[in-house]
Amino acid sequence: MTRIAPDRLILQLPDDELEKFVRQWVKHLEVYVEVQLFANPGDMGRDVVGYHTSKRHEGNWDNFQCKQYGGTLPTATGVLDVGKVLYYASRGEFTLPTKFYFVAPRGVNRTLRRLIAKPSEFKATLANDWDKYCADKIVVGQHISLDAALRTLIENWDFSRIASLSVHELLENAASKAVMAKWFEQDPGPPPAGVVPRDIEAHEMPYVQQLLDAYGERDGKSFASHGEAKAHAEYGPHLDMQRERFFDADAFARFYRDNTMSEEIEALRHDIRHGTAEVHRQDHRDALARVDAVMTQAANVQPSGALSRYARVPVKQGICHHFANEGKLTWHRPKK
C-alpha cells in the first residue's frame, strides 16, 4: 500500500474540511478557553476563532483564516481578509483580534509574505489602497468607504499581529500529532522508556505503600519501610518490577500529553480499567495475589485507539499502579 505523506493529506482537504481540521488543531494547542468554527456566509472574516477568555468576542481572541488554494495565497485575498475583520471590528461586532493567522497550506505569495514581514507596509497598503482591495468586496452590492473611524482603527492596530501558517508549520507543531492520528490514522511515534529513580520519591508513596501492605499481609508481618522490602529476596525484585512499570506508564503519559493527546491517553486508561475490573473484583488468596492477577490481565488487554500499538505490556501494567497511586484502585478487599 502506498503511504501518502502527511502534508499531501492536508493539501487534499477541501475548504470546509480544512476549516474543521484547523479547528481541531487549534483546540489541541491548549491555550484557548474555547474554539469556535464560523462556517457560514456571515462569518465577518472569521473562520476559526480561539477565545483567550470567557468574554469571547468582548475579550482577547485569535483569528485563523483558512485558505485552501491550488497555489499560494494571493495578495488581494489576504489584504481583503484583514480589511474585512477590521471593518466589522470598527462597527462594534467584536474586539480587534489579538492575532490574525492566515492558514494557507501552500503558503502565501511573495508580495503578501513581504507585507506580513513589514507590518507598517501592510498597514499603509490597506489604508491607501482600500478602494482597490476592499471597498466593493466586503459586502456584495455595497460600497464601503474608508471613513474616519475605520481609518483611525487601521492606523492604531498593530499589524505585526498578522502571521501565516503553511502546511509544514502546522505539522511542525506538536498539536498536529493528535489531529493527524484522528483524521488520517497517522502514527504519532513511540514514547521513550521510563527512567526509574534510584530512591523512591514522595509522589510514588501511595502505590508503593499499598504494595508494602500486600507484602506484609503475605508474610504476616509489617514492612516498616520500602528499604526493608527491597532487601527481601522475593519482594525486592517484585517491587523493582512494579516501579519499572509505573515509570514506563508515566513516561508514556508525559510523552503523549506533551503532544496534546490527552483524550487518547484517557481512552487507553479507560480500556485498561474496564479490562481488569472483573479480575480485580474476584476472590484472591490475598492482596499480593490480586496484584499479580491484575498485572497478568492488564498484559492481555488489547486496547483500541491511536496509542494502542505503543501501549507495551509494562505500560498497561503500570497504568494500574497509577490507578492505585490516584486512589482509584486498592489491592486489599475492604473489611466487612
C-alpha positions as CSV (number, residue, x, y, z in Angstrom):
1,M,0.0,0.0,0.0
2,T,1.3,3.4,-1.0
3,R,1.6,5.7,2.0
4,I,0.5,9.3,1.5
5,A,2.8,11.9,3.0
6,P,1.2,13.9,5.9
7,D,1.5,17.2,4.0
8,R,-0.3,15.8,1.0
9,L,-3.2,14.6,3.2
10,I,-3.8,18.2,4.4
11,L,-3.3,19.7,0.9
12,Q,-6.1,17.4,-0.4
13,L,-8.7,18.7,2.1
14,P,-11.5,20.7,0.6
15,D,-12.1,24.2,2.1
16,D,-14.8,23.1,4.6
17,E,-12.8,20.1,5.8
18,L,-9.6,22.3,6.2
19,E,-11.6,24.6,8.5
20,K,-12.7,21.6,10.6
21,F,-9.2,20.2,10.7
22,V,-7.8,23.6,11.8
23,R,-10.4,23.9,14.5
24,Q,-9.2,20.5,15.9
25,W,-5.6,21.7,15.6
26,V,-6.3,24.9,17.4
27,K,-8.1,23.1,20.2
28,H,-5.1,20.9,20.7
29,L,-2.9,24.0,21.1
30,E,-4.5,24.0,24.6
31,V,-4.1,27.8,25.0
32,Y,-7.8,28.8,24.5
33,V,-10.8,28.5,26.8
34,E,-13.0,27.9,23.7
35,V,-12.5,27.4,20.0
36,Q,-15.3,28.2,17.5
37,L,-15.8,27.5,13.9
38,F,-17.6,30.1,11.7
39,A,-18.7,28.3,8.6
40,N,-21.3,30.4,7.0
41,P,-21.6,33.5,4.6
42,G,-22.0,35.8,7.6
43,D,-18.7,35.0,9.2
44,M,-17.4,38.6,9.0
45,G,-14.0,37.4,8.0
46,R,-13.7,34.7,10.7
47,D,-13.1,31.0,10.0
48,V,-11.8,29.5,13.3
49,V,-11.6,31.6,16.4
50,G,-9.7,30.8,19.6
51,Y,-11.0,32.7,22.6
52,H,-8.5,33.6,25.3
53,T,-11.1,34.3,27.9
54,S,-14.8,33.5,28.7
55,K,-15.5,37.1,27.4
56,R,-15.2,35.6,23.9
57,H,-15.5,38.5,21.4
58,E,-15.5,41.1,24.1
59,G,-12.1,39.9,25.2
60,N,-8.9,38.7,23.5
61,W,-9.3,36.3,20.6
62,D,-7.2,35.0,17.7
63,N,-8.5,34.5,14.2
64,F,-7.4,31.6,12.0
65,Q,-8.4,32.4,8.4
66,C,-8.3,29.1,6.4
67,K,-7.4,29.3,2.7
68,Q,-7.1,26.1,0.6
69,Y,-5.8,27.4,-2.8
70,G,-4.3,25.5,-5.7
71,G,-1.3,27.8,-5.3
72,T,0.0,30.4,-2.8
73,L,-2.5,32.8,-1.2
74,P,-2.9,35.9,-3.4
75,T,-2.1,39.4,-2.1
76,A,-5.6,40.7,-2.9
77,T,-7.3,37.9,-0.9
78,G,-5.0,38.4,2.1
79,V,-5.5,42.2,2.2
80,L,-9.3,41.8,1.8
81,D,-9.5,39.3,4.7
82,V,-7.7,41.6,7.1
83,G,-9.7,44.6,5.9
84,K,-13.0,42.7,6.4
85,V,-12.2,41.8,10.1
86,L,-11.0,45.3,10.9
87,Y,-14.1,46.8,9.2
88,Y,-16.5,44.7,11.4
89,A,-14.4,45.4,14.5
90,S,-14.8,49.2,13.7
91,R,-18.6,48.6,13.7
92,G,-18.5,47.0,17.2
93,E,-19.2,43.5,16.1
94,F,-16.2,42.2,18.1
95,T,-13.0,43.5,19.6
96,L,-9.9,43.6,17.5
97,P,-8.1,40.2,17.1
98,T,-5.0,39.6,19.2
99,K,-3.5,37.6,16.4
100,F,-4.6,37.1,12.8
101,Y,-3.3,33.9,11.2
102,F,-3.5,33.0,7.5
103,V,-3.7,29.2,7.5
104,A,-2.7,28.7,3.9
105,P,-1.3,25.1,3.4
106,R,0.5,26.1,0.2
107,G,1.8,29.3,1.8
108,V,1.3,33.0,0.8
109,N,2.6,34.7,-2.3
110,R,5.8,36.7,-2.4
111,T,4.1,40.1,-2.1
112,L,1.8,39.1,0.8
113,R,4.8,37.5,2.6
114,R,6.6,40.8,2.3
115,L,3.6,42.7,3.7
116,I,3.4,40.3,6.6
117,A,7.1,40.7,7.3
118,K,6.8,44.5,7.1
119,P,3.8,45.4,9.3
120,S,4.0,49.2,8.6
121,E,3.9,48.4,4.8
122,F,0.8,46.2,5.3
123,K,-0.9,49.0,7.2
124,A,-0.1,51.5,4.5
125,T,-1.3,49.2,1.8
126,L,-4.7,48.6,3.4
127,A,-5.2,52.3,4.2
128,N,-4.0,53.7,0.9
129,D,-5.5,51.0,-1.4
130,W,-8.8,50.4,0.4
131,D,-10.8,51.1,-2.7
132,K,-8.7,48.7,-4.7
133,Y,-8.8,45.7,-2.3
134,C,-11.9,46.1,0.0
135,A,-14.5,48.8,-0.7
136,D,-16.7,46.8,-3.1
137,K,-15.8,43.3,-1.8
138,I,-16.7,43.2,1.9
139,V,-20.4,43.2,1.3
140,V,-21.9,42.1,-2.0
141,G,-23.5,45.0,-3.8
142,Q,-22.4,47.6,-1.3
143,H,-19.6,50.1,-1.5
144,I,-17.9,50.6,1.9
145,S,-15.8,53.7,2.1
146,L,-12.8,54.2,4.4
147,D,-14.4,56.5,6.9
148,A,-12.6,58.3,9.7
149,A,-13.5,55.7,12.4
150,L,-12.2,52.9,10.2
151,R,-9.1,54.8,9.2
152,T,-8.2,55.5,12.8
153,L,-8.7,51.9,13.8
154,I,-6.4,50.8,11.0
155,E,-3.8,53.3,11.9
156,N,-3.8,52.2,15.6
157,W,-3.9,48.5,15.1
158,D,-0.6,46.6,15.4
159,F,-0.1,44.8,12.0
160,S,2.7,42.7,13.5
161,R,-0.2,40.6,14.8
162,I,-0.6,39.1,11.4
163,A,1.2,35.8,10.6
164,S,0.9,32.9,8.2
165,L,0.9,29.1,8.7
166,S,1.8,26.7,5.9
167,V,1.2,23.0,5.9
168,H,4.8,22.5,7.2
169,E,4.3,24.9,10.1
170,L,1.1,23.1,11.0
171,L,2.8,19.7,11.0
172,E,5.9,21.0,13.0
173,N,3.6,22.0,15.9
174,A,3.1,19.2,18.4
175,A,-0.7,19.7,18.2
176,S,-0.7,18.1,14.7
177,K,0.2,14.7,16.0
178,A,-3.1,14.2,17.8
179,V,-5.1,15.6,14.9
180,M,-3.3,13.6,12.2
181,A,-3.9,10.5,14.3
182,K,-7.6,11.2,14.5
183,W,-8.1,12.3,10.9
184,F,-5.8,10.1,9.0
185,E,-4.7,7.4,11.4
186,Q,-1.1,8.8,11.2
187,D,1.4,7.2,13.5
188,P,2.2,9.6,16.5
189,G,5.5,7.8,17.1
190,P,6.8,5.7,20.0
191,P,7.3,7.1,23.6
192,P,10.6,6.9,25.5
193,A,11.2,4.2,28.1
194,G,10.6,5.2,31.7
195,V,13.5,6.1,33.9
196,V,13.3,4.7,37.4
197,P,14.8,6.9,40.1
198,R,17.1,5.0,42.5
199,D,15.3,6.2,45.6
200,I,11.5,6.1,45.9
201,E,10.1,9.5,45.5
202,A,7.3,11.1,47.5
203,H,4.8,11.1,44.7
204,E,5.2,7.3,44.4
205,M,4.3,6.5,48.0
206,P,0.6,5.8,47.7
207,Y,1.0,2.8,45.3
208,V,4.3,1.7,47.0
209,Q,2.6,1.7,50.4
210,Q,-0.2,-0.5,49.0
211,L,2.5,-2.9,47.8
212,L,4.3,-2.9,51.2
213,D,0.9,-3.7,52.9
214,A,0.4,-6.5,50.5
215,Y,3.9,-7.9,51.2
216,G,3.2,-7.6,54.9
217,E,-0.1,-9.4,54.6
218,R,1.6,-12.3,52.8
219,D,4.4,-12.6,55.3
220,G,2.3,-11.9,58.4
221,K,4.5,-9.0,59.4
222,S,4.7,-5.3,58.8
223,F,7.3,-3.8,56.5
224,A,8.3,-0.5,58.2
225,S,9.8,1.0,55.1
226,H,10.4,0.3,51.4
227,G,14.0,-0.3,52.2
228,E,13.0,-3.4,54.2
229,A,11.0,-4.7,51.2
230,K,13.8,-4.0,48.8
231,A,16.2,-6.1,50.9
232,H,13.8,-9.1,50.8
233,A,14.8,-11.9,48.5
234,E,11.3,-12.2,46.9
235,Y,9.7,-8.8,47.4
236,G,12.7,-6.7,46.5
237,P,12.7,-7.8,42.8
238,H,8.9,-7.7,42.8
239,L,8.9,-4.1,44.0
240,D,11.6,-3.1,41.4
241,M,9.5,-4.5,38.6
242,Q,6.4,-2.7,39.7
243,R,8.3,0.6,39.9
244,E,9.6,0.0,36.4
245,R,6.1,-0.5,35.2
246,F,4.9,2.6,37.0
247,F,7.6,4.8,35.3
248,D,7.1,3.3,31.9
249,A,3.4,4.3,32.2
250,D,4.5,7.7,33.5
251,A,6.9,8.3,30.5
252,F,4.2,7.1,28.1
253,A,1.6,9.6,29.5
254,R,4.0,12.5,29.7
255,F,5.2,12.0,26.1
256,Y,1.7,11.9,24.6
257,R,0.4,14.7,26.8
258,D,3.2,16.9,25.6
259,N,2.0,16.0,22.1
260,T,-1.5,17.1,23.1
261,M,-3.1,13.6,23.1
262,S,-4.8,13.7,26.5
263,E,-8.0,12.3,25.1
264,E,-6.2,9.3,23.6
265,I,-4.4,8.7,27.0
266,E,-7.7,8.8,28.8
267,A,-9.3,6.3,26.3
268,L,-6.4,3.9,26.9
269,R,-6.8,4.2,30.7
270,H,-10.5,3.6,30.3
271,D,-9.8,0.4,28.4
272,I,-7.3,-0.8,31.0
273,R,-9.7,0.0,33.8
274,H,-12.5,-2.0,32.3
275,G,-10.3,-4.7,31.0
276,T,-9.0,-5.6,34.5
277,A,-12.2,-4.8,36.6
278,E,-13.6,-8.3,36.8
279,V,-10.2,-9.9,37.7
280,H,-9.7,-7.2,40.4
281,R,-13.1,-8.0,41.9
282,Q,-12.6,-11.8,42.1
283,D,-11.7,-13.6,45.3
284,H,-7.9,-14.0,45.7
285,R,-5.7,-15.6,48.3
286,D,-4.5,-12.2,49.5
287,A,-3.8,-8.7,48.2
288,L,-0.5,-9.7,46.6
289,A,-2.3,-12.4,44.6
290,R,-4.7,-9.8,43.5
291,V,-1.8,-7.6,42.3
292,D,-0.3,-10.4,40.3
293,A,-3.6,-11.5,38.8
294,V,-4.4,-7.9,37.7
295,M,-0.9,-7.5,36.3
296,T,-1.4,-10.7,34.2
297,Q,-4.8,-9.5,33.0
298,A,-3.6,-6.0,32.2
299,A,-0.9,-7.5,30.0
300,N,-3.6,-9.3,28.0
301,V,-5.9,-6.3,27.5
302,Q,-6.0,-5.3,23.8
303,P,-6.9,-1.6,23.9
304,S,-8.2,0.4,20.9
305,G,-7.3,3.8,19.7
306,A,-4.3,5.7,18.2
307,L,-1.9,4.8,21.1
308,S,-2.7,1.1,21.3
309,R,0.3,0.0,19.3
310,Y,2.7,1.7,21.7
311,A,1.0,0.5,24.9
312,R,3.5,-2.1,25.7
313,V,2.9,-4.7,28.4
314,P,4.8,-2.7,31.2
315,V,2.8,0.4,30.2
316,K,-0.5,-1.3,30.6
317,Q,0.5,-2.8,33.9
318,G,2.0,0.5,35.1
319,I,-1.3,2.2,34.4
320,C,-2.9,0.0,37.1
321,H,-0.3,1.3,39.6
322,H,-1.2,4.8,38.6
323,F,-4.8,4.0,39.4
324,A,-3.6,2.8,42.8
325,N,-1.5,5.9,43.2
326,E,-4.5,8.1,42.5
327,G,-6.7,6.2,45.0
328,K,-8.9,4.7,42.2
329,L,-7.8,1.1,42.9
330,T,-6.9,-0.8,46.1
331,W,-5.3,-4.2,46.4
332,H,-6.9,-5.1,49.7
333,R,-10.5,-6.1,49.8
334,P,-12.4,-3.7,52.1
335,K,-13.2,-5.1,55.5
336,K,-16.8,-6.1,56.0
